[in-house]
Amino acid sequence: MAASGRHVIVEGLPAVGKSETLALLARFYPRTIRVLPELVKSVVEDERIDLFRERARLTQALALAVPRRRAEVEAAVRSGLLCLEESHLGVHYAYATALADTGFLEAYPDLERQTPRPNLYVRLDIPVAESVARQAARGTPAYDVSEELLARVSTELSRWHADRGSPLVVLDADRPPGEVVGELEKTLGLTYSGRHANPAFDVLLLLGRPASGKSEFIDFLTRVPRAERGPVFHIGPFSVADDFPILWQKFEEDDAWERLGFPRLYSKRADGNYAVSDDRIWRFLIDRLDTAAGALPPAPGRTVLVEFSRGGPTGYQDALAGLSDEILSRAAILYLSVSFAESWRRNVARYDEKRRSGILTHSVPRVEMERTYGTDDWSSLTQGDPAGFLTLRGHHVPFATLINEPEALDPEVLRTRYRGALETLFRLWGERRS
């Protein structure tokens, strides 16, 4: 069993395999490990910062990110987890020294005081020349570091550890991957027990305002190779149940009633589209959605994605209460959070973009957006917590809220966002099931 309530940092040269190794450990030890991605890389991707040219801007962004990272580490340790953090600011200090980045070096003492001290550093060690070769093979030139610069960074990082008397374990990573992972498991005190392993979410409820990014999330998953999607995102081969096609069918049935001279039943025309006129339709949609999701047979390692949006003072509370025990007992919830203004902006932009390309599409009209989605009850339902459990008819359903703005189009930025939220959610889901 893993030693709990500890903070361990895994460092190493570029392309040594830190991200992949930590993702693998998180996949196989979801209830004992919390993995935090590399802080500098996350900031660079989220803020779209040029790593080598915008050093001053990067330093400012890191100053804002360090307190948040400290809170994440402390929360994981308080929860009794083994918190594995990829890289650390000492590595960035070594880069700044090698690059003569005086702005960061001046800011570093204050940042270091705010940075949590780990129980252990683990270095995955490979020769500098091997790092350069692996960088070329991975095909991400924006992050490539030259052999000359890496040699200087390695020297500075060794000096950094020596000055602080760091508890440092060095593992040879220039050998078969199974050997590297196995030795890292031993170093961390991890012992795998297959009978407790859950390969992927059974049911993932994907919630959020219109245009919050639910479709983009599903599209992203379809593009991730299956061999990566399971270990990194905890999503197996998946099916999707979505209530919008059911609602759209009702709109079209109303068109048919109107053509026959009868009044519309569920909707009214608005801004060249439709708005709901009978709020009883929302309960009907949940019933149909629950039936559709329940008809997708459960299977080990497979995932059912259930997508819907709700609004109003009790929208999500009512919708979740309408799901069956069968679904709730297997479910986890991922809520994609965007403001109403951002939801409307993306709603309009998405419609215009697709209309220009000649593809038939829909958008939610403004009157419907304001009436139905102007507010929602997710924050009150979760009491503002970013992750935790909702008790729904006796089922403890784990949830996580993913802040999904500003809008990101870069797959690597999305990868970082999705991975962090899903790792947290999968750990909670595993705890509930165990």
C-alpha positions in Angstrom: 0.0 0.0 0.0 1.3 3.5 -0.8 2.7 5.6 2.0 0.0 8.3 2.4 0.0 12.0 3.2 3.3 12.6 1.4 4.5 15.0 -1.3 7.0 13.7 -3.8 8.4 15.6 -6.8 9.5 13.8 -9.9 12.0 15.7 -12.0 14.1 14.9 -15.0 15.4 16.2 -18.4 12.9 17.0 -21.2 11.4 13.9 -22.8 12.5 11.6 -20.0 8.9 10.4 -19.7 7.8 12.2 -16.5 4.2 12.9 -17.7 3.7 9.5 -19.1 5.1 7.7 -16.1 3.0 9.7 -13.6 -0.2 9.3 -15.7 0.4 5.5 -15.6 0.8 5.5 -11.9 -2.3 7.6 -11.5 -4.2 5.2 -13.7 -3.3 2.1 -11.6 -3.4 3.7 -8.1 -6.5 6.1 -8.4 -7.4 6.0 -4.8 -3.9 6.6 -3.3 -2.3 9.0 -5.7 -2.9 12.6 -6.7 -0.8 13.7 -9.7 -0.2 17.4 -10.3 1.1 18.4 -13.8 4.2 20.5 -14.3 3.4 24.0 -13.0 5.5 26.0 -15.5 4.2 24.0 -18.5 0.6 24.4 -17.3 1.0 28.2 -16.9 2.7 28.4 -20.3 -0.1 26.6 -22.0 -3.0 28.2 -20.2 -1.7 31.7 -20.7 -0.2 31.1 -24.2 3.2 32.3 -23.1 6.4 31.8 -25.3 8.6 29.9 -22.9 11.8 31.4 -24.0 10.8 34.9 -25.3 8.3 36.1 -22.7 10.2 35.4 -19.5 9.0 38.5 -17.6 5.4 37.6 -18.4 6.0 34.0 -17.3 7.4 35.2 -14.0 4.3 37.3 -13.3 2.0 34.4 -14.2 4.0 32.0 -11.9 3.7 34.4 -9.0 -0.1 34.1 -9.3 0.0 30.3 -9.8 2.3 29.3 -6.9 -0.2 29.9 -4.1 -2.8 27.9 -5.9 -0.4 25.0 -6.4 0.5 25.1 -2.7 -3.1 24.9 -1.8 -3.5 21.8 -4.1 -0.5 20.1 -2.6 -1.6 20.7 1.0 -5.2 19.6 0.2 -3.9 16.3 -1.2 -1.6 15.6 1.7 -4.3 16.5 4.2 -6.5 13.9 2.5 -3.9 11.2 3.1 -2.8 11.0 -0.5 0.6 10.5 -2.1 0.8 13.8 -4.0 3.1 13.3 -7.0 4.1 16.6 -8.6 5.8 16.8 -12.0 9.0 19.0 -11.8 9.3 22.0 -9.6 10.5 25.7 -9.5 14.0 24.6 -8.7 14.3 23.3 -12.2 13.0 26.6 -13.6 15.5 28.4 -11.4 18.2 26.3 -13.0 16.9 27.3 -16.5 16.7 30.9 -15.4 20.3 30.8 -14.2 21.5 29.3 -17.5 19.5 31.8 -19.5 20.6 34.8 -17.3 16.9 35.6 -16.6 17.6 38.1 -13.8 13.9 39.0 -13.5 13.0 35.5 -12.3 16.1 35.1 -10.2 15.2 38.3 -8.3 11.6 37.0 -7.8 12.6 33.5 -6.9 13.4 33.9 -3.2 9.8 35.0 -2.5 8.4 32.3 -4.7 10.5 29.7 -3.0 9.1 30.7 0.4 5.6 30.1 -0.9 6.4 26.8 -2.5 5.7 23.6 -0.4 8.8 21.5 0.4 8.4 17.9 -0.6 9.2 14.9 1.4 11.3 13.5 -1.5 12.7 14.4 -4.9 13.0 11.6 -7.5 15.1 12.2 -10.5 14.5 10.1 -13.7 18.0 10.3 -15.0 19.1 10.0 -18.7 22.1 11.4 -20.5 21.8 14.8 -22.0 22.3 13.4 -25.5 19.5 10.9 -25.0 17.1 13.8 -23.9 17.9 15.6 -27.1 17.2 12.5 -29.2 13.9 11.9 -27.5 12.9 15.5 -27.9 13.4 15.2 -31.6 11.4 12.0 -31.7 8.4 13.5 -29.8 7.9 16.3 -32.3 7.2 19.3 -30.1 9.8 21.9 -31.2 8.3 24.7 -29.1 9.6 22.9 -26.0 12.9 21.5 -27.4 16.0 22.5 -25.4 19.5 22.3 -26.9 22.2 20.0 -25.7 24.4 23.0 -24.6 21.6 24.6 -22.6 20.6 21.3 -21.0 24.2 20.7 -19.9 24.3 24.0 -18.1 20.8 23.4 -16.6 21.9 20.0 -15.2 24.9 21.6 -13.5 22.8 24.4 -12.0 20.1 22.0 -10.8 22.7 19.8 -9.1 24.0 22.8 -7.3 20.5 23.9 -6.3 19.9 20.5 -4.6 23.3 20.5 -2.9 22.7 24.0 -1.5 19.4 22.9 0.1 20.4 19.4 1.1 17.5 18.0 -0.8 16.3 14.4 -0.1 17.0 13.2 -3.6 16.8 9.7 -5.1 18.2 9.2 -8.6 16.7 6.5 -10.8 18.3 5.3 -14.1 15.7 6.0 -16.7 17.8 5.0 -19.7 16.6 1.4 -19.8 13.4 -0.5 -20.6 10.3 1.3 -19.4 9.0 -1.6 -17.3 12.1 -1.5 -15.2 11.9 2.2 -14.7 8.3 2.1 -13.6 8.9 -0.9 -11.3 11.8 0.8 -9.5 9.7 4.0 -9.1 6.9 2.0 -7.6 9.3 0.5 -5.1 10.8 3.9 -4.3 7.3 5.3 -3.6 6.1 2.2 -1.7 3.4 1.3 -4.1 2.0 -2.2 -4.4 -0.7 -2.9 -7.0 -3.8 -5.0 -6.0 -5.8 -5.9 -9.1 -9.0 -6.7 -7.3 -9.5 -3.0 -6.3 -8.7 -1.6 -9.8 -11.5 0.2 -11.7 -10.4 0.5 -15.4 -12.6 3.5 -16.4 -15.7 5.4 -15.4 -18.9 3.4 -15.9 -21.2 6.5 -16.4 -19.9 10.0 -16.8 -22.5 12.8 -16.6 -21.3 15.7 -18.7 -23.0 18.9 -17.6 -22.7 22.6 -18.4 -24.4 25.5 -20.1 -24.9 25.5 -23.9 -21.6 25.9 -25.7 -19.6 25.3 -22.5 -17.4 22.8 -24.3 -19.3 19.5 -23.8 -19.2 18.6 -27.5 -15.6 19.7 -27.8 -14.8 17.4 -24.9 -16.4 14.5 -26.6 -14.7 15.4 -29.9 -11.3 15.5 -28.1 -11.9 12.0 -26.6 -12.7 10.6 -30.1 -9.3 11.8 -31.3 -7.3 10.4 -28.4 -6.0 6.9 -29.1 -7.7 4.2 -27.0 -4.4 3.1 -25.5 -3.9 6.6 -24.1 -7.5 7.6 -23.4 -8.0 4.9 -20.7 -4.7 5.4 -18.7 -4.7 9.2 -18.9 -8.4 10.2 -19.0 -10.1 7.1 -17.5 -12.5 6.9 -20.4 -12.9 3.5 -22.0 -14.6 2.7 -25.4 -17.6 5.0 -25.0 -21.2 5.6 -26.1 -23.0 9.0 -25.9 -26.5 9.7 -24.7 -27.6 13.3 -25.4 -31.1 14.7 -24.8 -30.8 17.5 -27.4 -31.7 15.2 -30.4 -34.8 14.2 -28.4 -35.7 17.9 -27.8 -35.1 18.7 -31.5 -37.4 16.0 -32.5 -40.1 17.6 -30.4 -39.5 20.9 -32.1 -39.9 19.2 -35.5 -43.1 17.5 -34.3 -44.4 21.0 -33.3 -43.6 22.2 -36.8 -45.8 19.3 -38.1 -48.7 20.2 -35.8 -48.4 23.8 -36.9 -48.5 22.8 -40.6 -51.7 20.8 -39.9 -53.3 23.8 -38.4 -53.0 22.8 -34.7 -51.2 24.7 -31.9 -47.6 23.9 -31.1 -47.3 21.7 -27.9 -43.8 22.3 -26.5 -42.1 25.2 -28.3 -42.4 28.5 -30.0 -40.5 30.1 -32.8 -37.8 32.6 -31.8 -35.0 34.3 -33.7 -35.2 31.8 -36.6 -35.0 28.9 -34.1 -37.0 27.5 -31.2 -37.6 28.3 -27.5 -39.2 25.9 -25.0 -42.8 27.0 -24.1 -43.7 24.1 -21.8 -41.2 23.5 -19.0 -42.6 20.0 -18.4 -40.5 19.0 -21.4 -37.4 19.0 -19.2 -38.7 16.2 -17.0 -39.7 14.3 -20.1 -36.2 14.7 -21.5 -34.5 13.3 -18.4 -36.8 10.3 -18.5 -36.0 9.6 -22.1 -32.3 10.3 -21.5 -32.2 7.9 -18.5 -33.9 5.2 -20.6 -31.4 5.7 -23.4 -28.4 5.6 -21.1 -29.8 2.5 -19.3 -30.2 0.7 -22.6 -26.5 0.9 -23.2 -25.3 -2.3 -21.5 -22.6 -1.9 -18.8 -19.4 -3.7 -19.6 -16.0 -3.7 -17.7 -13.8 -0.9 -19.1 -16.6 0.8 -21.1 -17.9 4.3 -20.4 -21.4 5.8 -21.1 -21.2 9.6 -21.5 -24.5 11.3 -20.6 -24.6 14.9 -21.9 -27.2 17.6 -21.0 -27.6 21.3 -20.0 -30.1 22.7 -17.4 -30.7 26.1 -16.0 -32.8 27.9 -13.4 -32.9 27.8 -9.6 -33.3 24.0 -9.4 -32.4 22.9 -12.9 -29.7 20.4 -12.1 -31.2 19.4 -8.8 -34.4 18.4 -10.6 -32.6 16.7 -13.5 -30.3 14.6 -11.3 -33.2 13.6 -9.1 -35.0 12.3 -12.2 -32.2 9.8 -13.0 -32.7 6.1 -12.0 -30.9 4.3 -9.2 -29.2 2.2 -11.9 -27.5 5.3 -13.4 -26.8 7.2 -10.2 -25.1 4.1 -8.6 -22.6 4.0 -11.5 -22.2 7.7 -12.2 -19.6 10.5 -11.8 -20.3 14.1 -12.8 -18.0 16.5 -14.7 -19.4 20.0 -14.9 -17.8 22.4 -17.5 -18.1 25.8 -16.0 -18.4 29.0 -18.1 -20.1 32.3 -17.4 -23.4 33.1 -19.1 -21.6 35.8 -21.2 -19.1 33.3 -22.4 -21.8 30.7 -23.1 -23.7 33.2 -25.3 -20.5 34.3 -27.1 -19.6 30.8 -28.0 -23.2 29.9 -28.9 -23.2 32.8 -31.5 -19.7 32.1 -32.7 -20.3 28.4 -33.1 -23.5 29.0 -35.1 -22.0 31.6 -37.4 -18.9 29.5 -38.0 -20.9 26.5 -39.1 -23.4 28.5 -41.1 -20.6 30.1 -43.0 -19.3 26.6 -43.8 -22.7 25.7 -45.2 -23.4 23.0 -42.5 -27.0 23.0 -41.1 -26.8 23.7 -37.4 -28.7 25.2 -34.5 -28.1 27.8 -31.8 -30.0 28.6 -28.7 -31.9 31.9 -29.3 -31.2 34.8 -26.9 -34.7 34.7 -25.3 -34.2 31.0 -24.4 -30.6 31.6 -23.2 -31.7 34.3 -20.8 -34.9 32.5 -19.6 -33.5 29.0 -19.2 -29.8 29.3 -18.8 -29.2 32.8 -17.4 -28.6 31.2 -14.0 -28.1 27.6 -12.9 -27.9 25.9 -9.6 -24.7 24.1 -9.9 -22.7 26.3 -7.5 -25.5 26.1 -4.8 -25.9 22.4 -5.4 -22.2 21.8 -4.8 -21.8 24.6 -2.2 -19.1 26.1 -4.3 -16.7 23.1 -3.8 -14.6 22.3 -6.8 -14.9 18.6 -6.2 -16.6 16.2 -3.8 -19.8 14.2 -3.5 -23.5 14.9 -4.0 -25.9 12.7 -2.1 -28.7 11.8 -4.5 -31.4 9.4 -3.2 -28.8 7.8 -1.0 -26.1 7.5 -3.7 -22.9 9.4 -3.1 -22.1 10.6 -6.6 -18.7 12.2 -7.1 -18.3 15.4 -9.0 -15.7 17.8 -10.3 -16.0 21.3 -11.7 -13.7 22.2 -14.6 -13.3 25.9 -15.3 -13.5 25.9 -19.1 -12.7 29.5 -19.9 -10.9 31.3 -21.5 -11.8 29.2 -24.5 -8.9 26.9 -25.6 -8.4 25.5 -29.1 -5.0 24.0 -28.6 -5.3 20.3 -27.9 -2.4 20.4 -25.5 -4.1 23.0 -23.4 -7.3 21.0 -23.4 -5.3 17.9 -22.5 -3.9 19.5 -19.4 -7.4 20.8 -18.4 -9.2 17.6 -18.9 -6.5 15.4 -17.4 -6.4 17.3 -14.1 -10.2 17.3 -13.6 -10.6 13.7 -14.6 -7.8 12.5 -12.4 -9.5 14.2 -9.4 -12.9 12.8 -10.4 -11.6 9.3 -11.0 -10.0 9.2 -7.6 -13.3 10.2 -5.9 -15.2 7.7 -8.1 -12.8 5.0 -7.0 -13.2 5.9 -3.3 -17.0 5.8 -3.6 -17.0 2.4 -5.3 -14.5 1.0 -2.8 
